[in-house]
């Protein structure tokens, strides 16, 4: 029997990228790229997915959908953290020469 081989790092990254969500499908069927979603829309998606995960987990804890939903929620939360960091980097701070109104 041959030992199991681990995938190359580039193959692993490619597989992981395939699993990443790049489009969000709304309940009316529209597809929206994640980059174009507003912060409110992402926060609502997190709430919906979290509720759905709790519902599925209550019925069957070993269901693989539970893990996928948790990964998706984590992805959305990462996007929100990145956006908040970007805003804090761009927002000027009031220094000695700047006054707030």
C-alpha positions, 0 to 999 in steps of 0.5 A: 500500500502506498502512503498518502501524499499531501498535496503541494502547497499550490494545489492546496491553495487552488483547492481552497480558492475553489471553495471560497465564495465569490458570489452571493445568491439572493433569495430572489435569484440575483447573484452579487459579487462579495466585493459589491455587497454593502456592509449591511448586506454582509451583516444580514447574510451573517445573521441568516447563515448563523440562524440556518446553521443553528437550525441544521445543527439542532437536527443533526450535529454531524451534518457536513452542512454545519461545518460549511455554514460555519466556514461561510460565516467565518469568511463573511466575518473576515471580509467585515474585519478587512473592511473595518481595518481599511476604513480605520487606515484611511480615516485621518486622525485629529492631530495637533494641526487638525481640529474636529468640528 
